[in-house]
Amino acid sequence: MDYVTLDKLIEDLNLETIYCADNINKVKINKSDVNRPGLQLAGYFDYFAYERLQIIGNVEWYYFDSLDEQVKLERIEKMFSYPIPAVVIARDLEAFPEMIQFAKEKNRTILRTEYSTTKFVNLLINYLDDVLAPEITVHGVLVEVYGMGILLTGKSGVGKSETALELIKRGHRLIADDAVEIKRVEDDIRGTAPEIIRHFMEIRGIGILDIERLYGVGAVKKWEFIDMVIELEFWDENKEYDRIGLDEEYTEILGIKIPKLVIPVRPGRNTAMIVEVAARNNRQKILGYNAAKELGERVKNEIDKRKKDYHKVD
């Protein structure tokens, strides 16, 4: 979504409605920024970010309360003449009669929250960042393995769900099976399951499993950042697979590059164990150790040593 309607925001954040405009289901909020209208209450309306939610905290409230009655009317009338989405009053402070008066005249919404201003602003920005984040849905399975989010992809029937089930038996956690909703949150991508299928898994020959009921709450998780993509594919005898790991491959999801591995699947291969090892190896790389590069360096040093010994004998 590239916007959230005001009525949806009020419901999700459990805000008290002091005065409700008649168009809250049509008011669209498409930015995660907010505005504290201290300067506007002081009479400065140049560069007024009226398209943002207006947050009134202690400072704004007590400053406005100190103004002359006529000045109050002028400032609030001018502020409410702009098409602001809504005014939110923090700390359960009272709404001034002048605000309610012009909210009715200009058809603006006034809301209230019990949270402190700073806490509510953080809550609101995090909420807007989440609901306004770029989003896609991909076919795959998302699991947490050793604290890392692993997205398993591949053709239907290749064994993604069976691999995930074996990982769950080994103590890892399921986030999503079959459909993974992915959002970009700043410079990370986060995966979750659609609400309707959360914690459920399909295994061919058995049917639908409720992983939370079968294995307990410790076997599932609501969301996880995606650290690696592992594509499972049927073993192809004619294909040359990477046996060293020096050539690192990446895939791009919502503009973010994610390490990717292609793992061939055939009878006799313990795919779940390979995924575990891949997760551990990727963690080592993040921490600065690359086994393939270390082996390559050892081979290079050995070759250089033999060359020196050969020249000495010469």
C-alpha positions, 0 to 999 in steps of 0.5 A: 500500500502507498497510503493508509486511510485515517479511519484505519489508522485510528482503529490500529492505534486505538486513538480516541476520537474527540471530533470526527470529520465526515470523510475519515475513510477518504483521508489518505496518509501517504507519508510517515513524517509528522508535524508538531505545529508549534511554529504555526501556533506562534503565527508562522505558516510559511513551509507549513507541512499541513499534509502530515498528521499534526501532533500537539504535545505539552509544549504546544498545548501550554503555549496555546493556552497562554495566548490571548483569546482573540489570537487563539481564534485566529491561529486555530482558524488559519491552521484548520483552514489547511487540509490537515489529515487530523490533529492528535493531542498527546498525554490525554490533554483536553481539547480546547473549545476553539479547536473543536469549534473550527474542527466542526466548521472546517470538517477536520478530525481531532484525536487524542492519545494517552501516550507521551508525545515522544512515545506516540511519535515513535509509535506512529512513525514505526506504524506508518513505516510498516504500512507504507513500506513497499511490499511483494508476495513471493512463493516460498517458505521462510524459516529462522535458522540459528537466528537468520531468516532463510527464504527457501524458493524453488518449483512446486514439489521440490521439497521446500515445506518438507525441508522446513518441517525437518528444520522445525524438528531440529529446533528452528522456527517457521515464519511462513509457508507457501506465501511470504509477504515481504516488506522493505523497512529502511535498508532491510527486508522483512518477511511474514505470513498472510494472516489467514495461513499463519503457522499453517503448513501443507505437506503433500500426502498429509495435508494441512498442519498447524505447526504451533499446535504440533510443536508449540509456540517456540516453533513459530515466529510472526516475522523475520528479516531475510538474510539469505535466499536458498533456491532448491532445484532438482538435481541436473546431471548436465549442470555444473554446480559451485563446489568451492563457494568463491563466486558469491551470488546475490538476488535483489528483492525490493532493491536490496541485494540478498546472498543467494545459494542454489542447492540441488536436491536428490534422494540421499541428500539431507537438505535440512542439514545443508540449510543449517550449514549454509546459515552458519557459513553465511553468519561466518561470512558476515563476521568476516571469515570466508572458508573458501577464501581461507582455503584459497589463501592456503593453496596460494601460500603452499604454491609460493612455498614450493616455488621458493623451495624449487628455486633453492634446489636449482 
